[in-house]
């Protein structure tokens, strides 16, 4: 079964998702099944590193090996 990891928000990034996936799966490792974002923006796309229109949603689904 998969593990859904949510690392949404202006202060988070995909690294936080990756670290949480590693923690959830421990030494087994994991495989990313899907990675979604309702905003295609990344921090570098904006002057101050965030989108003034709202928060970014980041979720990924992983399967532990």
Secondary structure, DSSP 4 states (H G I P E B T S, - for coil): -EEEEE--STT--HHHHHHHHHHHHGGG-EEEEEEEES----GGGSTTSS-TT-PPPEEEEEEE-
